[in-house]
Amino acid sequence: MTTIRVRKNGPYRVEGDDVKVLDWDGNEYTTERRPIALCRCGASTTKPFCDGTHSKIGFVAVEGAVGPEAQDKPAQPR
């Protein structure tokens, strides 16, 4: 089973034994490291992987899991 955990103000942490990360052409990134941490701040120098830059730039995420009751409501304009 593969699990993706959203780390607060950090990367997407991908846990599982049979995980592949593919680029837009279908080429597989090679990585021996597990779990895999995928960049969410956009500032990593090793994209798509996290290099810890989020903590240096003060990345603050705004999203969280949305429960079923909120999914039925229309989106509010920003």
Protein Blocks (a to p, Z undefined) as FASTA:
>chain_A
ZZddddehiacddedjbbcdddfkopacddfbdcddddfklpackbcbdehlmmmnopac
fbdcddfklmmpccddZZ
